[in-house]
Amino acid sequence: MAQSISGNVKDQAGVPLPGVNVIVDGTTKGAVTDFDGNYIINDLENGSYTLSATFIGYAKTSQSITIDGADITVNFTMLEDAQSLDQVVVTGVVNQKSKLESSVSVSTMGAKLIEQASPRSAGELFRNIPGIRAESSGGEGNANFNVRGIPVSSGGSRYFQIQEDGLPLMLFGDISFGNADNFLRIDSNIGRVEAIRGGSASTQTSNGPAGIINMISKTGATEGGSLATTFGLDYQTSRLDFEYGSPLGNGFSFHLGGFMRTGEGPRDIGYQGNKGGQFKANLTKRFENGYVRVYTKFLNDRTVMYMPMPVGLTGTNDNPTFGNLDGFDITSDAPQSANIQNTYGVYDGNPVQNDMRDGNNPVSKSIGAEFSFDLGDDWKIKGKARYSNNSGQWNAPFTAGVGTVADIEQGVRDASGATGALVYQDGTPFAPANGLAQDIRYFDVTIDDLGNFFSDVKITKAFGENIGVTAGLFTATQNTKIGWHWNSAISEVAGNGEARLGIFEGFSEGGAYSFGQPVWGNCCQRKYNTVHNVNSPYVGVDVAINEKLNFDGSIRFENVSVNGTINSGQLSNLDANGDLIGFDYNSDGVISPFESTIPTIAGNPGQTVNDEYNFTSFSAGLNYKMNDGAAVFSRYSKGASGRAADRNTYGANGIADVQFDEVAQFEVGYKQRLNNGVFNATLFSSKTEEGLSNELNNVVGSPFKAIGLELESAMRFGDFSVNGSVTYTKAEIDGDGPNAGNTPRRQADFVYNLAPTYSFGKSKQHLLGLTLLGTSESYAQDDNDLVMPGYAYLNAVIRVGLTEGLSLSLNANNLFDTIGVTEVEGNGNISAGLARARTISGTSTTMSLAYKF
């Protein structure tokens, strides 16, 4: 007599999983779970079987069963496994394939790994991806990214593209104060993350030959959602996350979610620096031959920006020690203070006042759509488009100099002509307890318009079973309308958000000794107003040479035009002798000594930008599938990245000195499915032909070359799993300049991560996870004088399932309060025991109560 098997499938948090395939191995019998995670398989004879459950993004799980005259019940608990070689890759490839069949280096992170990493920013999340060194010390945004030895030449990442749902967030990765990650927030809307290093990224996006990270949103294809509230245990923060998605019937499904938060942030700054939130939503209509999706995003979030700050520096250049200063902890303090709030300056010829407490305040309003249809006769079409209205403010104090009060005071007086006694704002003498002062630059930037429009449409035609051809067109418009109107002040070096300003009696205004930067020659009053337009047709071919060997190749033609103006304050309001006339800020008809050093771009016609350029990128790869569990691949690519307007110099004819920088890459990789996991290894080399470029007021840039090895693995042993990677990179400055043969600044030989997890409980509802992130030593600058020591820090998460769907979590970042230096201004001053640097934040612990349903 035939019997049946029935049961339920849930994830480790107890949430039912619809759409899971439950198969009786060796037979054609099986079923797919319904919206409540239930399944039933009928008409089975007595005997012993193996029952397996499989679902994309989760580890395959099996149970041995015996049927003996009665129906039986078999329930499954599935664990996430984003590294499965069966997972289909949609980012940076000509045609979608599984990881095992793709000739690219790709890593994925699912919701569990994102949760375990406990990221407070995109930079902290990206540090978990092989081959990427993310300087995640600047707060939520403004991170610098280095990929496989391709350099951090000018901040941000010129060669690395961050995407949301397959389209760039920004056309350029290194716009000053407009980095792509400024407009990205990590929340529970993210379904998974895909990361491509090198390879086909050269032809599958603009300005991203080093790689692509794509944040892929949940779409509500399966019903479910979550609510979570998070509180800081050792710092002040409060956050609410929410998301829900579901099918609606008739082929419709939706997903929406976001977060709201407020708090001081992980460093003591004396005020609520983090406040705001994000909302995202999408609606999908599925047809028999495809789908259409529309989506929207609204982001308005203020977060603290951490810039280089005073640190202690002892030892030698080869073996330095970075540490705390008297009254200033470099893992928990910052230059921000409750006494530093208003900033003043001149913008567009008018007095302006901004609030330093706004920090990094991106405002983004986006609307987008995508579609995919099978047109029949082996034709397919896919398209995406998104318009984003991006604006905001960017405010942060930057330590331009640190030293004794006498040294800082003298330098400021010499540059600004400041008179009067140096006192606190209450009139008492300026006398910090530790005897140290800092010359502060208020980075006060107005983002009028960083809006953009991107579209990408492609058609694919299959010829027989072995050949597929794809042709597409990517178009982009990127506005860059940003104003820099910085000013300068003197401050104590003091922690706990209590640093006080010093002013010159009868001279200083608004707590500043200048509404400009006289110590820097008033270099940095700027107004950019440019528009880049891009048209990039591309073609790709995918050929199954035989059952095991696959070839894919692609070529992209980048056509770029840019026009507009760039105004610079140091070229304006000068008299016939080239001296600053100044600006009558208080409109009293008299230029005071203070007002004589105020630069303004009013009336300056500016530098005309009128440029056009084009370049061709190509990529070709072979993948040999040795068997169902192993493959080798190789790929050669040559691509390029254009430059943001503020990273270039333009001639009198409006044409850029350097229009784009080229990158050539070669890689050979091996992918292996193990009995209990996967293992990937990739050898890579790159050569970057980079010309000189701008980093604020500095000239940087050189040719570079690098070789290296990436190792990545994900293993599971029952309830215990571990993910990890290590990347070795030998990078070198090329060419014939003074630093030829040196290691590029901030390039470590080794970066690594290790993330073990232990799940336990009746339905695996409890979890203990650790994430170790580390880097070997690197150099502060290209001259290789000062070493930045290596470091490793540990994050931890403990989750306890209280009841079905309800859990309590404890998350700790940098558990042992490790000091990690990510960036040093110059080479410090060991003789004085001082430097200016950015460091990772110290220990911060949160508790979260989450309900998944």
HUSULKA-V544763 format. One record per pair of residues at least 4 apart in sequence whose C-alpha atoms are under 8 Angstrom apart, sorted by the first residue. I is the first residue (numbers start at 0). J is the second residue. Records with the same first field share a line. If there is no record, write none. Layout:
I->J / J
This chain:
0->44 / 45 / 68
1->41 / 42 / 43 / 44 / 45 / 68
2->41 / 42 / 43 / 44 / 45 / 66 / 68 / 69 / 70
3->39 / 40 / 41 / 42 / 43 / 69 / 70 / 71
4->39 / 40 / 41 / 70 / 71 / 72 / 73
5->37 / 38 / 39 / 40 / 70 / 71 / 72 / 73 / 74
6->37 / 38 / 39 / 72 / 73 / 74 / 75
7->15 / 32 / 35 / 36 / 37 / 38 / 73 / 74 / 75
8->15 / 16 / 17 / 19 / 32 / 36 / 37 / 74 / 75 / 76 / 77
9->13 / 14 / 15 / 16 / 36 / 75 / 76 / 77
10->14 / 15 / 16 / 76 / 77 / 78 / 79
11->76 / 77 / 78 / 758 / 762 / 763 / 764 / 765
12->762 / 763 / 764 / 765 / 800 / 803 / 804 / 805 / 806 / 851
13->76 / 762 / 764 / 803 / 804
14->803 / 804 / 851 / 852
15->34 / 35 / 36
16->32 / 34 / 35 / 36 / 221
17->31 / 32 / 33 / 34 / 35 / 36 / 37 / 221 / 222
18->31 / 32 / 33 / 34 / 36 / 54 / 221
19->31 / 32 / 36 / 52 / 53 / 54
20->29 / 30 / 31 / 32 / 52 / 53 / 54
21->29 / 30 / 31 / 32 / 38 / 50 / 51 / 52 / 53
22->26 / 27 / 28 / 29 / 30 / 50 / 51 / 52
23->27 / 28 / 29 / 48 / 49 / 50 / 51
24->48 / 49 / 50 / 51
28->40
29->40
30->38 / 39 / 40
31->38
32->36 / 37 / 38
33->37 / 38
34->221 / 222
44->66
45->65 / 66 / 67 / 68
46->65 / 66 / 67
47->63 / 64 / 65 / 66
48->63 / 64 / 65
49->61 / 62 / 63 / 64
50->61 / 62 / 63 / 64
51->59 / 60 / 61 / 62
52->59 / 60 / 61 / 75
53->57 / 58 / 59 / 60
54->58 / 59
55->85 / 86
56->79 / 80 / 81 / 82 / 83 / 86 / 109
57->77 / 78 / 79 / 80 / 81 / 83
58->77 / 78 / 79 / 80 / 83
59->77
60->75 / 77
66->70 / 71
76->762 / 763
79->109 / 110 / 111
80->109
81->86 / 107 / 108 / 109
82->86 / 106 / 107 / 108 / 677 / 713
83->98 / 676 / 677
84->97 / 98 / 99 / 672 / 677
85->97 / 98 / 99
86->97 / 98
87->95 / 96 / 97 / 98
88->92 / 95 / 96 / 97 / 98 / 101 / 105 / 193
89->94 / 95 / 96
90->165 / 193 / 194 / 195 / 211 / 213
91->195 / 199 / 200 / 203 / 204 / 211
92->101 / 103 / 199 / 200 / 203
93->199 / 203 / 469 / 539 / 540 / 541 / 551 / 552 / 553
94->469 / 541
96->100 / 101
97->101
98->105
99->624 / 628 / 629 / 630 / 670
100->549 / 622 / 623 / 624 / 630
101->622 / 632
102->551 / 620 / 621 / 622 / 631 / 632 / 633 / 634
103->195 / 196 / 197 / 198 / 199 / 620 / 632 / 634
104->195 / 196 / 197 / 198 / 668 / 681
105->193 / 194 / 195 / 196
106->128 / 129 / 193 / 194 / 195
107->191 / 192 / 193 / 194
108->112 / 113 / 191 / 192 / 193
109->113 / 190 / 191 / 192
110->114 / 187 / 189 / 190 / 191
111->115
112->116
113->117 / 118 / 124
114->118
115->768 / 769 / 770 / 795 / 796
116->124 / 127 / 769 / 770 / 794 / 795
117->124 / 794 / 795 / 796 / 810 / 811 / 812
118->122 / 123 / 124 / 185
119->123 / 124 / 138 / 139 / 185
120->124 / 135 / 138 / 139 / 140 / 184 / 185
121->125 / 135 / 139 / 140 / 180 / 183 / 184 / 185
122->126 / 133 / 134 / 135 / 139 / 140 / 142 / 143 / 180
123->127 / 133 / 135
124->128
125->131 / 133
126->131 / 132 / 133 / 135 / 752 / 772
127->131 / 752 / 772
128->194 / 724
129->709 / 710 / 711 / 724 / 725 / 726 / 751
130->146 / 147 / 196 / 709 / 725 / 726 / 750
131->144 / 145 / 146 / 147 / 750
132->144 / 145 / 146 / 750
133->142 / 143 / 144 / 145
134->142 / 143 / 144 / 821 / 822
135->142 / 143 / 839
136->142 / 305 / 821 / 837 / 838 / 839 / 840
137->141 / 142 / 304 / 305 / 306 / 837
138->142 / 302 / 303 / 304 / 305
139->180 / 181 / 184 / 302 / 303 / 304
140->178 / 179 / 180 / 181 / 182 / 183 / 304 / 359
141->155 / 176 / 177 / 178 / 180 / 181 / 304
142->154 / 155 / 178 / 180
143->151 / 154 / 155 / 156
144->151 / 154 / 155 / 156 / 159
145->149 / 150 / 151 / 156 / 746
146->150 / 159 / 196 / 209 / 210
147->196 / 209 / 683 / 685 / 705 / 706 / 707 / 728
148->685 / 704 / 705 / 706 / 728 / 729 / 730 / 746
149->158 / 209 / 685 / 686 / 687 / 703 / 704 / 705
150->703 / 743 / 746
151->155 / 156 / 157 / 744 / 745
152->156 / 157 / 699 / 700
153->157 / 173 / 646 / 692 / 693 / 694 / 699 / 700
154->173 / 175 / 694
155->172 / 173 / 174 / 175 / 178
156->160 / 172 / 173
157->171 / 172 / 173 / 206 / 207 / 640 / 642
158->172 / 206 / 207 / 208 / 209 / 210 / 639 / 640
159->172 / 206 / 207 / 208 / 209 / 210 / 211
160->167 / 171 / 172 / 204 / 205 / 206 / 207 / 210 / 211 / 212
161->167 / 168 / 169 / 172 / 179 / 180 / 211 / 212 / 213
162->166 / 167 / 168 / 211 / 212 / 213 / 214
163->167 / 168 / 213 / 214 / 215 / 216
164->213 / 214 / 215 / 216
165->213 / 214 / 215 / 383
166->383 / 384 / 385 / 453 / 454 / 455
167->453
168->179 / 180 / 182 / 183
169->178 / 179 / 451 / 477
170->205 / 206 / 451 / 475 / 477
171->178 / 179 / 206 / 641 / 642 / 643
172->178 / 179 / 206
173->177 / 178 / 179 / 643
174->178 / 643 / 644 / 645 / 646
175->645 / 695
176->393 / 444
177->181 / 449
178->182
179->183
180->184
181->359 / 361
182->298 / 361 / 362 / 363
184->277
185->189
186->240 / 257 / 258
187->240 / 241 / 242 / 256 / 257
188->216 / 217 / 242 / 255 / 256 / 257 / 279
189->214 / 215 / 216 / 217
190->214 / 215 / 216 / 217
191->214 / 215 / 216
192->212 / 213 / 214 / 215
193->212 / 213 / 214 / 215
194->210 / 211 / 212 / 213
195->200 / 210 / 211 / 212
196->200 / 209 / 210 / 211
197->201 / 208 / 209 / 210 / 636 / 664
198->208 / 209 / 210 / 618 / 634 / 635 / 636 / 664 / 665 / 666
199->203 / 208 / 553 / 618 / 619 / 636
200->204 / 207 / 208 / 209 / 210 / 211
201->205 / 206 / 207 / 208 / 209 / 210 / 616 / 617 / 618 / 636 / 637 / 638 / 639
202->208 / 537 / 553 / 554 / 555 / 616 / 617 / 618 / 638
203->555
204->208 / 211
205->557 / 640
206->639 / 640 / 641
207->211 / 639 / 640
208->637 / 638 / 639 / 640 / 662
209->662
217->244 / 254
218->244 / 252 / 253 / 254 / 281 / 282 / 283
219->223 / 243 / 244 / 245 / 246 / 252 / 253 / 254
220->244 / 245 / 246 / 252 / 253
221->244 / 245 / 246
222->243 / 244 / 245 / 246
223->243 / 244 / 245 / 851 / 852
224->241 / 242 / 243 / 244 / 851 / 852
225->240 / 241 / 242 / 243 / 849 / 850 / 851 / 852
226->239 / 240 / 241 / 242 / 849 / 850 / 851
227->239 / 240 / 241 / 847 / 848 / 849 / 850
228->237 / 238 / 239 / 240 / 847 / 848 / 849
229->236 / 237 / 238 / 239 / 845 / 846 / 847 / 848
230->235 / 236 / 237 / 238 / 845 / 846 / 847
231->235 / 236 / 237 / 843 / 844 / 845 / 846
232->843 / 844 / 845 / 846
233->843 / 844 / 845
234->263 / 264 / 265 / 266 / 843 / 844
235->262 / 263 / 264 / 265
236->260 / 261 / 262 / 263 / 264
237->260 / 261 / 262
238->258 / 259 / 260 / 261
239->258 / 259 / 260
240->256 / 257 / 258 / 259
241->256 / 257 / 258
242->254 / 255 / 256 / 257
243->254 / 255 / 256
244->252 / 253 / 254 / 255
245->252 / 253 / 254
246->250 / 251 / 252 / 253
247->251 / 252 / 253
248->252
250->283 / 284 / 285 / 286
251->282 / 283 / 284 / 285
252->282 / 283 / 284
253->280 / 281 / 282 / 283
254->280 / 281 / 282
255->278 / 279 / 280 / 281
256->278 / 279 / 280
257->276 / 277 / 278 / 279
258->276 / 277 / 278
259->274 / 275 / 276 / 277
260->273 / 274 / 275 / 276
261->271 / 272 / 273 / 274 / 275
262->271 / 272 / 273 / 274
263->267 / 268 / 269 / 270 / 271 / 272 / 273
264->271 / 272 / 273 / 302 / 303
265->331 / 840 / 841 / 843
266->330 / 331 / 332 / 333 / 840
267->331 / 332 / 333 / 494 / 495 / 496
268->272 / 332 / 333 / 334 / 335 / 336 / 337 / 494 / 495 / 496 / 497
269->335 / 336 / 337 / 495 / 496 / 497
270->336 / 337 / 356 / 496
271->356
272->301 / 302 / 303 / 356 / 357 / 358
273->300 / 301 / 302 / 303
274->300 / 301 / 302
275->299 / 300 / 301
276->298 / 299 / 300
277->296 / 297 / 298 / 299 / 300
278->296 / 297 / 298
279->294 / 295 / 296 / 297
280->294 / 295 / 296
281->292 / 293 / 294 / 295
282->292 / 293 / 294
283->290 / 291 / 292 / 293
284->290 / 291 / 292
285->289 / 290 / 291
286->290
288->372 / 373 / 374
289->370 / 371 / 372 / 373
290->370 / 371 / 372
291->368 / 369 / 370 / 371
292->368 / 369 / 370
293->366 / 367 / 368 / 369
294->366 / 367 / 368
295->364 / 365 / 366 / 367
296->363 / 364 / 365 / 366
297->362 / 363 / 364 / 365
298->361 / 362 / 363 / 364
299->360 / 361 / 362 / 363
300->359 / 360 / 361 / 362
301->357 / 358 / 359 / 360 / 361
302->357 / 358 / 359 / 360
303->356 / 357 / 358 / 359 / 395
304->358 / 359 / 394 / 395
305->333 / 395 / 837
306->395 / 396 / 397 / 398 / 836 / 837
307->397 / 398 / 822 / 823 / 824 / 835 / 836 / 837
308->333 / 334 / 397 / 398 / 835 / 836 / 837
309->324 / 329 / 398 / 401 / 437 / 492 / 833 / 834 / 835 / 836
310->321 / 322 / 323 / 324 / 329 / 833 / 834 / 835 / 836
311->320 / 321 / 322 / 323 / 324 / 832 / 833 / 834
312->319 / 320 / 321 / 322 / 827 / 828 / 829 / 832 / 833 / 834
313->319 / 320 / 321 / 829 / 830 / 832 / 833
314->318 / 319 / 320 / 829
315->319 / 829
316->784 / 785 / 786 / 829
317->784 / 785 / 786
318->786 / 788
319->785 / 786 / 787 / 788
320->788
321->818 / 820
322->329 / 818
323->327 / 328 / 329
324->328 / 329
325->433
326->433 / 492 / 493 / 494
327->332 / 492 / 493 / 494 / 495
328->332 / 494
329->333 / 818 / 838 / 840
330->816 / 817 / 818 / 838 / 839 / 840 / 841 / 842
331->840 / 841
332->494 / 495 / 496
333->494 / 496
334->396 / 397 / 398 / 492 / 493 / 494 / 496 / 498
335->339 / 395 / 396 / 496 / 498
336->340 / 495 / 496 / 497 / 498 / 499
337->496 / 497 / 498
338->496 / 497 / 498 / 499 / 500
339->355 / 499 / 500
340->354 / 355 / 356
341->352 / 353 / 354 / 355 / 509
342->352 / 353 / 354 / 355 / 441 / 443 / 486 / 509
343->350 / 351 / 352 / 353 / 485 / 486 / 509 / 514
344->350 / 351 / 352 / 484 / 485 / 486 / 514 / 515 / 597
345->349 / 350 / 351 / 484 / 514 / 597 / 598 / 599
346->350 / 351 / 482 / 483 / 484 / 599 / 600 / 601
347->599 / 600 / 601
348->599 / 600 / 601 / 602
350->584
353->443
354->394
355->394 / 395 / 396 / 441 / 443
356->394
357->392 / 393 / 394
358->392 / 393 / 394 / 395
359->391 / 392 / 393 / 394 / 395
360->391 / 392 / 393
361->389 / 390 / 391 / 392 / 393
362->388 / 389 / 390 / 391
363->387 / 388 / 389 / 390
364->387 / 388 / 389
365->385 / 386 / 387 / 388
366->385 / 386 / 387
367->383 / 384 / 385 / 386
368->383 / 384 / 385
369->381 / 382 / 383 / 384
370->381 / 382 / 383
371->379 / 380 / 381 / 382
372->379 / 380 / 381
373->377 / 378 / 379 / 380
374->378 / 379 / 380
375->379
377->459 / 460 / 461 / 462
378->458 / 459 / 460 / 461
379->458 / 459 / 460
380->456 / 457 / 458 / 459
381->456 / 457 / 458
382->454 / 455 / 456 / 457
383->454 / 455 / 456
384->452 / 453 / 454 / 455
385->452 / 453 / 454
386->450 / 451 / 452 / 453
387->450 / 451 / 452
388->448 / 449 / 450 / 451
389->448 / 449 / 450 / 451
390->446 / 447 / 448 / 449 / 450
391->445 / 446 / 447
392->443 / 444 / 445 / 446
393->442 / 443 / 444 / 445 / 446
394->441 / 442 / 443 / 444
395->441 / 442 / 443
396->439 / 440 / 441 / 442
397->439 / 440 / 441 / 442
398->437 / 438 / 439 / 440 / 835
399->437 / 438 / 439 / 440 / 835
400->407 / 437 / 438 / 439 / 835
401->407 / 435 / 436 / 437 / 438 / 833 / 834 / 835
402->406 / 407 / 435 / 436 / 437 / 831 / 833
403->407 / 434 / 435 / 436
404->408 / 430 / 434 / 435 / 436
405->409
406->410
407->411 / 436 / 437 / 438
408->412 / 421
409->413
410->414 / 518
411->415 / 416 / 417 / 438 / 518
412->416 / 417 / 418
413->417
414->517 / 518
415->512 / 513 / 517 / 518 / 593 / 596
416->592
417->503 / 506 / 507 / 512 / 592 / 593
418->503 / 504 / 505 / 506
419->503 / 504 / 505 / 506
420->428 / 502 / 503 / 504
421->428 / 429 / 501 / 502 / 503 / 504
422->426 / 427 / 428 / 429 / 501 / 502 / 503 / 504
423->427 / 428 / 429 / 499 / 500 / 501 / 502
424->500 / 501 / 502 / 510
426->504
429->501
430->434
431->435 / 436 / 491 / 492
433->492
435->491 / 492
436->489 / 490 / 491 / 492
437->489 / 490 / 491 / 492
438->487 / 488 / 489 / 490
439->487 / 488 / 489 / 490
440->485 / 486 / 487 / 488 / 516
441->485 / 486 / 487 / 488
442->483 / 484 / 485 / 486
443->483 / 484 / 485 / 486
444->481 / 482 / 483 / 484 / 485
445->481 / 482 / 483 / 484
446->480 / 481 / 482
447->480 / 481 / 482
448->478 / 479 / 480 / 481
449->477 / 478 / 479 / 480 / 481
450->477 / 478 / 479
451->475 / 476 / 477 / 478
452->474 / 475 / 476 / 477
453->473 / 474 / 475 / 476
454->472 / 473 / 474 / 475
455->471 / 472 / 473 / 474
456->471 / 472 / 473
457->469 / 470 / 471 / 472
458->469 / 470 / 471
459->467 / 468 / 469 / 470
460->467 / 468 / 469
461->465 / 466 / 467 / 468
462->466 / 467
465->541 / 542 / 543 / 544
466->540 / 541 / 542 / 543
467->540 / 541 / 542
468->538 / 539 / 540 / 541
469->538 / 539 / 540
470->536 / 537 / 538 / 539
471->536 / 537 / 538
472->534 / 535 / 536 / 537
473->533 / 534 / 535 / 536 / 537
474->532 / 533 / 534 / 535
475->531 / 532 / 533 / 534
476->530 / 531 / 532 / 533
477->530 / 531 / 532
478->528 / 529 / 530 / 531
479->527 / 528 / 529 / 530 / 644
480->526 / 527 / 528 / 529
481->526 / 527 / 528
482->524 / 525 / 526 / 527
483->523 / 524 / 525 / 526
484->515 / 523 / 524 / 525
485->514 / 515 / 516 / 523 / 524
486->511 / 513 / 514 / 515 / 516
487->511 / 512 / 513 / 514 / 515 / 516
488->500 / 501 / 502 / 510 / 511 / 512 / 513
489->500 / 501 / 502 / 511 / 512
490->498 / 499 / 500 / 501
491->498 / 499 / 500 / 501
492->498
493->497 / 498
494->498
500->510
501->510
502->506 / 507 / 510 / 511 / 512
503->507 / 512
506->512 / 592 / 593
507->511 / 512 / 513 / 593
508->512 / 513 / 593
512->593
513->517 / 593 / 594 / 596 / 597
514->594 / 596 / 597 / 598
515->521 / 523 / 524 / 596 / 597 / 598
516->520 / 521 / 522 / 523
517->521 / 596
520->569
521->568 / 569 / 598
522->567 / 568 / 569 / 696
523->567 / 568 / 569 / 695 / 696
524->567 / 568 / 569 / 598 / 599 / 600
525->565 / 566 / 567 / 568 / 600
526->565 / 566 / 567 / 600
527->564 / 565 / 566 / 644 / 645
528->563 / 564 / 565
529->561 / 562 / 563 / 564 / 565 / 608 / 644
530->561 / 562 / 563
531->559 / 560 / 561 / 562
532->559 / 560 / 561
533->557 / 558 / 559 / 560
534->557 / 558 / 559
535->555 / 556 / 557 / 558
536->555 / 556 / 557
537->553 / 554 / 555 / 556
538->553 / 554 / 555
539->551 / 552 / 553 / 554
540->551 / 552 / 553
541->549 / 550 / 551 / 552
542->549 / 550 / 551
543->547 / 548 / 549 / 550
544->548 / 549 / 550
545->549
547->622 / 623 / 624 / 625 / 626
548->621 / 622 / 623 / 624
549->621 / 622 / 623
550->619 / 620 / 621 / 622
551->619 / 620 / 621
552->617 / 618 / 619 / 620
553->617 / 618 / 619
554->615 / 616 / 617 / 618
555->615 / 616 / 617
556->613 / 614 / 615 / 616
557->613 / 614 / 615 / 616
558->611 / 612 / 613 / 614
559->611 / 612 / 613
560->609 / 610 / 611 / 612
561->608 / 609 / 610 / 611
562->607 / 608 / 609 / 610
563->607 / 608 / 609
564->605 / 606 / 607 / 608
565->605 / 606 / 607 / 608
566->600 / 603 / 604 / 605 / 606
567->571 / 600 / 603 / 605
568->598 / 599 / 600
569->598 / 599 / 600
570->600 / 603
571->579 / 598 / 599 / 600 / 601 / 602 / 603
572->579 / 580 / 581 / 598 / 599 / 600 / 601
573->577 / 578 / 579 / 580 / 581
574->578 / 579 / 580
579->595 / 596 / 597 / 598
580->595 / 596
581->590 / 594 / 595 / 596 / 597 / 598
582->590 / 594 / 595 / 596 / 597 / 598 / 599
583->587 / 588 / 589 / 590 / 591 / 594
584->594
590->594 / 595
591->595
592->596
593->597
606->649 / 651 / 653
607->649 / 651 / 652 / 653
608->649 / 652 / 653 / 654 / 655
609->652 / 653 / 654
610->653 / 654 / 655
611->654
612->658
614->639
615->638 / 639
616->636 / 637 / 638 / 639
617->636 / 637 / 638
618->634 / 635 / 636 / 637
619->634 / 635 / 636
620->632 / 633 / 634 / 635
621->632 / 633 / 634
622->630 / 631 / 632 / 633
623->630 / 631 / 632
624->629 / 630 / 631
625->629 / 630 / 631
626->630
628->671 / 672 / 673
629->669 / 670 / 671 / 672
630->669 / 670 / 671
631->667 / 668 / 669 / 670
632->667 / 668 / 669
633->665 / 666 / 667 / 668
634->665 / 666 / 667
635->663 / 664 / 665 / 666
636->663 / 664 / 665
637->661 / 662 / 663 / 664
638->661 / 662 / 663
639->659 / 660 / 661 / 662
640->659 / 660 / 661
641->658 / 659 / 660
642->646 / 647 / 658 / 659 / 660
643->647
645->693
646->692 / 693 / 694
647->655 / 656 / 657 / 692 / 693
648->655 / 656 / 657 / 692 / 693
649->653 / 654 / 655 / 656
650->654 / 655 / 656
657->690 / 691 / 692
660->687 / 688 / 689 / 690
661->687 / 688 / 689
662->685 / 686 / 687 / 688
663->685 / 686 / 687
664->683 / 684 / 685 / 686
665->683 / 684 / 685
666->681 / 682 / 683 / 684
667->681 / 682 / 683
668->679 / 680 / 681 / 682
669->679 / 680 / 681
670->677 / 678 / 679 / 680
671->677 / 678 / 679
672->676 / 677 / 678
673->677 / 678
675->714 / 715 / 716
676->712 / 713 / 714 / 715
677->712 / 713 / 714
678->710 / 711 / 712 / 713
679->709 / 710 / 711 / 712
680->708 / 709 / 710 / 711
681->708 / 709 / 710
682->706 / 707 / 708 / 709
683->706 / 707 / 708 / 709
684->704 / 705 / 706 / 707
685->704 / 705 / 706
686->702 / 703 / 704 / 705
687->702 / 703 / 704
688->701 / 702 / 703
689->700 / 701 / 702 / 703
690->700 / 701 / 702
691->698 / 699 / 700 / 701
692->698 / 699 / 700
693->697 / 698 / 699
694->698 / 699
701->732 / 733 / 734 / 736
702->732 / 733 / 734
703->730 / 731 / 732 / 733 / 734 / 743
704->730 / 731 / 732 / 733
705->728 / 729 / 730 / 731
706->728 / 729 / 730
707->726 / 727 / 728 / 729
708->726 / 727 / 728
709->724 / 725 / 726 / 727
710->724 / 725 / 726
711->722 / 723 / 724 / 725
712->722 / 723 / 724
713->720 / 721 / 722 / 723
714->720 / 721 / 722
715->719 / 720 / 721
716->720
718->757 / 758 / 759 / 763
719->755 / 756 / 757 / 758
720->755 / 756 / 757
721->753 / 754 / 755 / 756
722->753 / 754 / 755
723->751 / 752 / 753 / 754
724->751 / 752 / 753
725->749 / 750 / 751 / 752
726->748 / 749 / 750 / 751
727->748 / 749 / 750
728->747 / 748 / 749
729->748
730->742 / 743 / 746 / 748
731->739 / 740 / 741 / 742 / 743
732->738 / 739 / 740 / 741 / 742 / 743 / 781
733->739 / 740
734->739
735->739
738->781 / 782
741->781 / 782 / 783
742->746 / 778 / 781 / 783
743->778 / 780 / 781
744->777 / 778 / 779 / 780 / 781 / 783
745->777 / 778 / 779 / 780 / 787 / 821 / 822
746->777 / 778
747->774 / 775 / 776 / 777 / 778
748->774 / 775 / 776 / 777
749->774 / 775
750->772 / 773 / 774 / 775
751->772 / 773 / 774
752->770 / 771 / 772 / 773
753->769 / 770 / 771 / 772
754->768 / 769 / 770 / 771
755->768 / 769 / 770
756->766 / 767 / 768 / 769
757->766 / 767 / 768
758->763 / 764 / 765 / 766 / 767
759->763 / 764 / 765 / 766
760->764 / 765
764->798 / 799 / 800
765->797 / 798 / 799 / 800
766->796 / 797 / 798 / 799
767->795 / 796 / 797 / 798
768->795 / 796 / 797
769->793 / 794 / 795 / 796
770->793 / 794 / 795
771->791 / 792 / 793 / 794
772->791 / 792 / 793
773->789 / 790 / 791 / 792
774->789 / 790 / 791
775->788 / 789 / 790
776->786 / 787 / 788 / 789 / 790
777->786 / 787 / 788 / 789
778->783 / 784 / 785 / 786 / 787
779->783 / 784 / 785 / 786 / 787 / 822 / 823 / 824 / 825 / 826
780->784 / 785 / 823 / 825 / 826
784->826
785->826 / 827
787->820 / 821
788->819 / 820
789->819
790->817 / 818 / 819
791->817 / 819
792->813 / 814 / 815 / 816 / 817
793->812 / 813 / 814 / 815
794->810 / 811 / 812 / 813 / 814
795->810 / 811 / 812 / 814
796->808 / 809 / 810 / 811
797->808 / 809 / 810
798->806 / 807 / 808 / 809
799->806 / 807 / 808
800->804 / 805 / 806 / 807
801->805 / 806 / 807
802->806
804->849 / 850 / 851 / 852
805->848 / 849 / 850 / 851
806->848 / 849 / 850
807->846 / 847 / 848 / 849
808->846 / 847 / 848 / 849
809->844 / 845 / 846 / 847
810->844 / 845 / 846 / 847
811->842 / 843 / 844 / 845
812->841 / 842 / 843 / 844
813->817 / 840 / 841 / 842 / 843
814->841 / 842 / 843
815->841 / 842
816->840 / 841 / 842
817->841 / 842
818->838 / 839 / 841
819->838 / 839
820->836 / 837 / 838 / 839
821->836 / 837 / 838 / 839
822->836 / 837 / 838
823->827 / 834 / 835 / 836 / 837
824->834 / 835 / 836
826->834
827->833 / 834 / 835
828->832 / 833 / 834
829->833 / 834
